[in-house]
């Protein structure tokens, strides 16, 4: 099988670890995590890559998206020549944890809380996530999308009101065994404690990323978007996303 993979660079270590063991041929591109700060821009970038693959000379069995909803950045993406495969995930925390169930257990009540991982901490300047790109409102809008509608100051007031009850004295560290680097974990712990909070280690699991790369796409965990279909959001903890025919 020959796959094109489009991935957030916070997953570089995990994807490379899985890719090294895969019998499949993989063409991988990683994109900066800061692209999440502007979901519409990330959506345009991913669609350009999908369109480019569709018009290229290489035949792919599928294009794999190592993303979730990610602040609605993947909502509206259209499959062209090749099917799109995307995890049923709100964001990359699900990919680090290995399942929707684990995400619901640890983040279901506090979807905009800060968290980190080895991969997240080493990309750009931010050690911890700020939650601003996570879909939190009933309509699935991120802070940055609210800012586009209401202006940054009004959006900040609204966002603070919605997330005020989610303040936590602990910051989850998603610890994937295969990519655990002791020196980096020590640095992360120090950074978290410098904010007056404690690091709470949550066991990670690489199985969802392995399944994505291996082609083991169960309907429960992955959405297959066929050519002439696009991704749309459901925003629950089961289906999360679905596909629909393009108009």
Secondary structure as the mmCIF struct_conf table of DSSP 4:
data_model
#
loop_
_struct_conf.conf_type_id
_struct_conf.id
_struct_conf.beg_label_comp_id
_struct_conf.beg_label_asym_id
_struct_conf.beg_label_seq_id
_struct_conf.end_label_comp_id
_struct_conf.end_label_asym_id
_struct_conf.end_label_seq_id
STRN STRN1 UNK A 2 UNK A 8
HELX_RH_3T_P HELX_RH_3T_P1 UNK A 9 UNK A 11
HELX_RH_AL_P HELX_RH_AL_P1 UNK A 12 UNK A 21
BEND BEND1 UNK A 23 UNK A 24
STRN STRN2 UNK A 25 UNK A 31
HELX_RH_3T_P HELX_RH_3T_P2 UNK A 33 UNK A 37
BEND BEND2 UNK A 38 UNK A 38
HELX_RH_AL_P HELX_RH_AL_P2 UNK A 39 UNK A 55
BEND BEND3 UNK A 56 UNK A 57
BEND BEND4 UNK A 61 UNK A 61
STRN STRN3 UNK A 62 UNK A 66
TURN_TY1_P TURN_TY1_P1 UNK A 70 UNK A 76
STRN STRN4 UNK A 78 UNK A 78
BEND BEND5 UNK A 81 UNK A 82
STRN STRN5 UNK A 84 UNK A 87
BEND BEND6 UNK A 88 UNK A 88
BEND BEND7 UNK A 90 UNK A 91
HELX_RH_AL_P HELX_RH_AL_P3 UNK A 92 UNK A 97
TURN_TY1_P TURN_TY1_P2 UNK A 98 UNK A 98
BEND BEND8 UNK A 99 UNK A 99
HELX_RH_AL_P HELX_RH_AL_P4 UNK A 100 UNK A 107
BEND BEND9 UNK A 108 UNK A 109
TURN_TY1_P TURN_TY1_P3 UNK A 111 UNK A 112
STRN STRN6 UNK A 115 UNK A 117
HELX_RH_AL_P HELX_RH_AL_P5 UNK A 118 UNK A 121
TURN_TY1_P TURN_TY1_P4 UNK A 122 UNK A 122
BEND BEND10 UNK A 123 UNK A 125
BEND BEND11 UNK A 127 UNK A 128
BEND BEND12 UNK A 131 UNK A 131
TURN_TY1_P TURN_TY1_P5 UNK A 132 UNK A 133
BEND BEND13 UNK A 134 UNK A 134
BEND BEND14 UNK A 137 UNK A 137
TURN_TY1_P TURN_TY1_P6 UNK A 138 UNK A 139
HELX_RH_AL_P HELX_RH_AL_P6 UNK A 143 UNK A 150
HELX_RH_AL_P HELX_RH_AL_P7 UNK A 152 UNK A 163
HELX_RH_3T_P HELX_RH_3T_P3 UNK A 164 UNK A 166
BEND BEND15 UNK A 169 UNK A 169
STRN STRN7 UNK A 170 UNK A 175
HELX_RH_3T_P HELX_RH_3T_P4 UNK A 177 UNK A 179
HELX_RH_AL_P HELX_RH_AL_P8 UNK A 182 UNK A 193
TURN_TY1_P TURN_TY1_P7 UNK A 194 UNK A 196
STRN STRN8 UNK A 198 UNK A 203
HELX_RH_AL_P HELX_RH_AL_P9 UNK A 207 UNK A 214
TURN_TY1_P TURN_TY1_P8 UNK A 215 UNK A 215
TURN_TY1_P TURN_TY1_P9 UNK A 219 UNK A 221
STRN STRN9 UNK A 222 UNK A 225
TURN_TY1_P TURN_TY1_P10 UNK A 227 UNK A 228
STRN STRN10 UNK A 229 UNK A 233
BEND BEND16 UNK A 236 UNK A 239
STRN STRN11 UNK A 241 UNK A 245
#
